């Protein structure tokens, strides 16, 4: 009795496409299909009447002209499009990478059909190679502001990377998330208006989206990183949760690092103290919960 025939129905498409580093699977399939003038759903289903017995990754490898190892290294969660979390970094999500990195890696970039790649929602705010803002609100190439005239924002990203290396993504993600919220709240009442105004003036007009809010978010980034560094320190975080002299040490340190000048308002001092304590408490509770989940997974 003869063996059943294996149908090898996938062939190399006329125009192979190399994946962008950490590119999302959906983005890559759309680029591969568009380069070859077909619909994305047909890129790996080239026969209308027979189904290939090759694995998904093998079919994609044949169609794209890329080795399976290269595809799996470049595209997280390959073959698991329903998954929305990165396998190693919970702070990663599919976002818009630097447009000049896209052009360098792929040969061009399209303002209407953007590449999406997995990157940190908290820690990848600036492309240091091309001096472009790629952070929040991430959503379009045209809001990637040129930071060439803002060396303090570039230095803040370098410091951010050092903090990430020192404390790790689990700790620093929470410190950045809550530290950024603290600084946004504080910015509505106080602080170094001259630095913010100078940075806003140095930014070029954006071609897309809300200019004012986006520009102010970029202008606040150095202060956000400084706030993150303070709460990432177990020593200063413990003083933020203390009473009496210990807490006043934290307040003095915060003011020295950030040169905060509160606008006099009713119960402003109490509001400020509660803001510092509340942020430390949120960070501490989040880190405790994370440690408990990690311990549960190990047992």
C-alpha positions, 0 to 999 in steps of 0.5 A: 500500500502506498504512503499518502502524498505530502503536499508542499504547496508553499513556495518562495514569494517573488519578494522576500521580506526580512522582519524588523527586530521584535516585529509583531507577527501581524505587522510582518505578515502585512508587509510580506503580503503588500510587498508581493501584491497579495492579501495577508491571508493568502501569504501562507495559503497559496492553494485554494483547494489543498492544505499544506502539511508543513508547520506554520513556521516552516510555511512562513519560512518558505514563503518569506525566504527567511530561516525559521531560526531567524523568524523565531528570533525576530518575531516574539510569539510567532504562530500565537497571534492571540497572545497579547503579552511578550513571553519575557517582558510583561511591560512590552507591547506592539508599538510604533518603532523609530521611523528612521530605524524602520527605514534603515532596516527595511529600506523605507517607511510608509506613514500610512502602513506602519511597522509595529514592533514589541517594545517597552511601554515604560522604558523605550521613550527615545531612540538614541541612535536617531534622537527621536521621541518614540515614547508615549503617546505612541501611535504614529510616525509623525509624532516622533519629535526630533530631540537634537536640541534637547540633550537633557532629554537624551541624557534622561533616556541614557540614565533610564537605561542605567536604572533599568540595568540596575533594578530590572524591568519588574521593579523599574516598570512600577516605579516609572508608571507611578513616578510618571503619574506623580509628576503629571499630578505635580506639574499641574500645581508647581515646579520649574516652569522655566525648564519646561518652557525652554524644552517646549520651545526647542521642540519642532512643531509636530505634524500629527496629533495633539501638540501641546500635551505631547510636547509637555510630556516630552519636556517633563521626561527628565523630571519623570526619570529623576522621580523614578530613580528616587522611588526605585531606591529601597532606602528612599522608598522606605523613608517615604512610607515612614513618619516624622524625621525620616519622611521629612528627609525624603521630602528634602531629597525630593525637593533637592533633586527636582527643585520643586516650588509649590504654588501656595494653595489651600492645604497644599503641603498636606496634598504634597505629602499624601502624594509622595506617600501614596506613590511609595505605597502603590509601588511597594504594594505592586512589588510585593504582589509581584514577588508573591506571584513569582514565589507561587510560580516557583512552587 
